């Protein structure tokens, strides 16, 4: 169980409920518009709100936003999202309730070096102790919490040299920073490790828990699948990544990142938050294991080969996730037979709730055990979306897109929808649509192609990690992207 951190008047961690948060996508300097969106988020059930702070002007606006909200009787904790400029973080820390920083902005400076030594690491950590001390002192004086966030795709060259662009690298980056905070005796911390890939995100958080336990740390954890995209695909990715961890007791606050109006993030986040529990012990009785005689079985992996006689189906209809996990844990500790799972759902449920429940349940057992198939009364397309989120069976193009914030300067939502319409026929290809250079090039690392914001109504296109166009108007982004894709060999 994590320690409790106070963010404004809100307690996070320990036995407290899983806290739901989101981020505004309005320009921070449009105070009235941002205040209105914060109120909308809070009315929807949001408990913490993050706002972009690009410069000192934005910090001045944050103070006005906070004061205006107070006049409206809205005292939701505010989080400043700071990138690149440590001085902005220091200014914001005296205004807001929490500051989100990236270790890379303090612990590693941009360099042309390609080889890094252990001495380089020691020097970087010593420099970071000096660089971070002013922020820590301001936070200490003002009771401001700090979120240490490391995202897959935004690791420093030094970390990548040693660990690669991996979950291990994400954890190493955060653990270095935590050691500095502990050295400086500051503990009002929330930690987050995010990725657009739910499996990498889960792996990183499992590793983080082990590393923190080894080092006697128990900080609260913020969970999220970053750049998840829009619509059902994005909700399912988030449900798989966040829900599977919550079900194991990992996670204290969450965000469902959608490339939509941020208010749309709250309802699915509240639903996913219900899955925090533990799956240990209490092996369930009265679960039926039957021979496979069903034509409804969907294989979880396209390379799995099995005959009807080779696979048994376990019927989990009317069983909850804890019962499912307990049964499978016990089964696989005593048997080597191939197994498939059966679960029928109440189709009268709200479609989003049904998608979330099935994504968390099937996602948890698929990522926990080698399950060979699923028999269900759900739409086959939904099952395939869950399998795609689990990275075990890919049946369509994968989309990565940021939820946007005050740094986004073009209509990302429209571009994303048009890109999806014009590339929906593709398979085994990943396409990113990113708001700006802050998260764009790094966070889309691994994507085959990407559209990245480059200024007011301007974008550029990346292919295989390299920029391949200059700036052009965002209104033709989908057409220009398609030209580039068609010029290469892509599997349909």
C-alpha positions, 0 to 999 in steps of 0.5 A: 500500500502506498503512502498518502500524499496531500494535493490541495485538500485531496488525499491520494494514496493509501486507503483513499479511493482511486482519484480521477484526473484530466487535463485542459486542452484550452490555451492557458492564457485564455483564462475565461475559457480554461476556467469554464473547462475546469468547471465542466471537468469537475462537474463530470467527476474530475478530482484533479485538473492539469493545465499547461504552463509554458512560460511565466505568462502562463503561470500568471494566468494559472493564478488568475484561473485559481482565483476565478475558480475559488470565486465560483466555489470550485477548489479542485486541486490544480496541477501545472504541466511543465516541460523544458523550463525548470524556472517555470516549474519554480514559479508555478510551484508557488501557485498550484497544488502540484507540479508535473516535471520530467526528469530529463529537464533536470538530470540530462542536458542535450549532448552530441555524445554517443557513449556514456560512462558511469562517471557521466551518470554520477555527474548527471545526478550531482548536477540534478541535485543542484538544479532541483533544489530550488524547486523542492524548497519552494514546494516544501514552503508551499505544501506543493506536491511534485509528480515525477513523470517518465514517458516511454519515448522521452528518455534521455540519450544517456538512459537509452544508451544503457537500457534502450528505449525500454520499460527498464529505462523508464524505471531507471530514469525515475528511480534516479530522480527519486533517489535525489528527492530522498537525498534532499528529504522531500517526499510529497511525490506522485510517480508516473510511468506512461506509454502509448503501448498498454503492455509496456506501461504495465511492465514498467509499473510492475518493475517500478513497484519492485524497485521501490520496494527494494529501496524502501519506497512506497510513493503513490502511482499515477496510471495512464496509457498516454496518446491512446487515441480517440473513441472505443479503441482508446478507451479499451487501451486505457481499460487494459493498461490501467484496469489490469494494474488496478486489479493487482492493487497498483495505482492511486490516481488515473487519467484516461487520455482521449483525443477528444473533449477532455470531459469525455475522459471522466466517465470511462475513468470513473468506470475503470477506477472501480476495478482496484482490488486484489486477486490473491487467494480464495480460489473459486469453486464451481467453475466448469471446464468443458471440451471445446465444441463451439464455433464462436471461439476467437483465437487470441493469437493468430499463430495459435494452432489447436484442434477442438480436442486440444483445448478445454473451455472454462466457463466464467459467465457470472464470475467476477474478475477476482474469481477468474484470476484465482481459478486460472492461477490455480489451474496453471500451477497444476495443469499444462493443458491448453485452455480457452475462456468463455464469458457471456455478458449482459448485453443490456449494459451501456456499451461503454461500460460493457467495453470497459468491463470486458477489456479489463477482464479479458485483458487481465487474464490474457496478459496474465496467462497463456489463454488460447481463445475466447468464447463470448456473446460480444461483438467480434470487433470488440474482442479483436479490439481487446486482443489488439490492445493486448498486442496478441492479435493485430487485425487493423492499423494502430493509432497513437494520438495525444489528447491535446493541451494548451500547446496544440495549435491545430485542429488535431481532432479533425486531422485524426479522424480524417487520417483514420478514415483514409488509412483504415484499410491498413494492417500492421502499421502504426500511425501517430497524430501528435499535437506539438514538438514537446511530446510529438517526436519522442512519444511517437517513437516506434510509430511507422508514420506520424503527423506532428504539430509545427505551429499555428495550423501547421504540421510536419510528417515523420516516417520511421522516426525521421521528419520527411516534410517541411511545414504545411497546412494541417487541412491537407495532412491526411492526403499528404500522409497517404501519399507518403504511405503509398510510396512505400511498401505497406502490407494491407 
